[in-house]
Amino acid sequence: MSMPARAPSSRNLAVERMDANSRRDAILEAAIRVFAKGGFHGTTTDAVAREAGVSQSYVVRLFGSKLTLFLEVVELAMDRVHATFVGAIASRAFDPRAQMSWQRLRVAYAALVADRHLLMLLMHAFSASSIDEVSAVCRRCLGRIYTTLAATGATDEQVRDFLARGMLLKVMVAVGAPEHLDDETPLAPLTAFTLGQPSDPKNHEAKMSAATASPVPATRLRDDLPVGTQLTVLVVHAHPDDEASQTGGTLARYAAEGHRVVLVTCTDGRMGDTDAGIKPGSPGHEPRAVARVRMAELAQSTAALGVGEVMSLGYEDSGMPVDAAEILPTAFSQLPLAPLVSRMVDLMNLVQPDVVVTYPANGLSGHPDHIRTHEVTVAACRSYTASAQGRDPSSGGPWLYFIAISRSGLVRLHDTVRSAGYEGWLPPLELGTVDEDITTAIDVRSFREQKRQALESHTSQADARALLQLFSMPGGLGDNEYFIHVDADADDNAVRSP
């Protein structure tokens, strides 16, 4: 599916198109970026206004003073930290006696502070706490985080140690220590400990030793390694519900087999349907309320799949309007590529994946957020591979896969369900990949029930409901999920040689 060419964006025009809440949100996001650079004392309301594309008088009229604006920005940042912990705790049963439960929180928090603007804003908030109003906000927000962690049944000592390590993690990320984990420096063991990783850096070269050619399609995501090798699998999707419909069986299988499975969802899904079926742009559609519903659905879906490490990057869903010019410039697909890639590289440095899974160049569906997810993930994978090795990128790094749909499988699906009298929506045949290009087929027959439960979690969305209906029909969905193994440094359509 081809999208219309993007219209030139203008911050001022964008602000005029926004409603009052969206305008306020856009200014707060701009303020995070500006305060992150200059802190409270080194920032002016005029600088925030210029970043947001509005007048200084408008900012002052809306917030009253620089201090009021800063307090609101600090509270927003702290709210995101709190929401990250709440989401990580709710995503799967939390046992304070289990290190994996705490590791789940550490990974989610590390992904959050990989956003350098948010990270530096938090650092500046603590450093400005000589101002009584700022220190009061920080104390209140930290108290709420403490209460949430303590409510899991953790002891005071466990919560204290977790928060202390979180403070250390902020410092490590701020000085770029995770990017130099493989360097032989005194900080390497401390960084590894802070990230919850073994102190010895991964031996990428050993794991990427020469592999013999395997049959096509392969049945494992890393068939160069012995069966039973524990992998870290990073799956990057655009929206809540994509994880269930496109990779649900694979996520469930690899998690059940004891591999470390990390799911990243780039957007908040705010441009989806409401739980009453109201479409974006229609009366009664409130994007932030939709986002809250969809993030709750994501937590339920990933719990069904057994995925314990879920990172929501929180970018605004672009939607898929008829005219691409209608997409707001604050949406994920419209944001500058470089900062998005930088954040994803930081995340990869923290996770250290053996496998990365995302969409092909067309986003599989043509959705602008899917396409942007592809662009960000592929560029980040290239950068991460090169920097992590310090050598020829071909000597190591994660294996990159694009999600695929079997063309022959789609044809069989159409024939089977139509002959059974089904008249509902079906995935278009154009979405299919010719079978010769598919390199990997993961058998997910034993995880059909988990995938069904994950799809059922997203029933506020018409697409998920349609797929759930197909899933319940005999022959409605295949026994495999398909992927294309590619070379991150080659053309988007180039299949990687075994």
Phi, psi and omega in degrees: 000129181260139179263148175300152179301144180290138174281149177303135181267150176220126181300318182296317178297322181296318181296323179295329182283340185281152170281178186299317180296318180294321178299315180298317179298319182295322179291320178297319178296320177296321181294324176302314182296319184285314178296330178298328180278315189251352185070184182292312187286333183264013183238144177244157175295333177294320178296320177296317180299317180296319180296324182275348180077031177231178179276156177297322181297327178293318179297315181294320179297324184282322188246342176093308182205166178298321181296316179299317178298315181296318179299319180292322179293317178298316180297321178299315180296316179295324177299323180291323175297312181299315180297327177297316179293318179300315181295319181293323178292319184282342187293339182195156180309130184254121178244108183297345177277347185261127180298328181297328178294316178292324178298324179299318178292320181297317182294316180298319180292320179298321178295323180295311184281358170293342169285102189297328178297315179295318179303309184291330176298316178298318179298317180293327179297315180294321182289339179266013185285002170291343174276123188304317183294323180291314180298326179295317178297315181298317180296316181297316182290320178295324177297322179293320177297316180300315181298319179297316180292320180294330181293347177285352185097003179292151177283164177302321181294320179295316179295318179300313181295321179295314181293323178296318178293326177297319177296319178295322179300319179302317180295315181299315180293321181299323182267005176077022182297321181299328180292343182243030182298328182279351179287147178274077179236159179300337182282342186303310179297322180294319178297314180299317178298317182297322180279354181076029182248161173301150184287339176276127178300154178297141175268086183298321185297320180294320182289338181257027179298160187305133180248146176279157179297138180245160180300152178248130000279150175288162182246003178225155181282340174222080181277007173275349184252154180301145175303134181100348176297128180283128182250157165253114185251118180254117181247122186248117180241168182270315189230157167297129180111335178298326183296326182280316187285328190251334183221014187303315181295319180293316177301314182295318182294312183292326176293317181294330180278002175092007176282157175276116183245122181242122180255129175246128174245118190286323185245169182268357177073018187295341181263019172276186177286156168284170179290353174260006177086012180282132184275156177303140180088350179268153177303135180095354178269111180248106189306318183292325177293321177298318180300319180297318179297316185289328176289326175293321177296322178298317179298319179292319180296313183290330174296319178296324181278348181080019180270117186265341183248105184235126180241120174255117183283342169079013177291157182285132175299136181278339190069182178221070181289163178298320181254119181299337179294345180279350180287129181293144180292349176276354182284157185306314185291344183258352183287152177303141187290317190303311179296327178294317179295317180301317179294320180292324176296316177302318180296317179295324176299326179283318184278324183055067186285150169267335181222137174236131181236131175204195184275160169286181188299329180275007180071008183073324184237354184084000180293135183300327178289326176294318179296317179295322177299318176300310183300315182294313186292317180295315180297319179293322180296320177298311183295316181297316181299315181294314185286327183291331184267324185068016181220196175302123182304334182289350182281350181181186181112171182290153171279133183257132179234143169255140177291140181223159173237127182293124179298315180295324177295322178295319179299316179297321179300311180301312183297317186293309187283329176293320179293338177272003177092008180288132182237012182275193182292143174228146175301129180300147180298334181296340180286345185285151175254135178301139189300331182295336181271349180281126182259338190218130177234119180261122179287116184242019183302323183285355185239020180298319182294320178295321179293321178298315179297322179295316177298320181295334178294337186254032187287000170291343185256129182301321180299315181294322179296320180295317179294324178296321177296316177297322183297329184276354181270142176303126181075009186290324180223150186286174180270353184237156165246140193246149182216159175241120179277122187234164173267117183300336183265359179261186175304152181304330183263005184279125177280134182286135178289143179290000000 
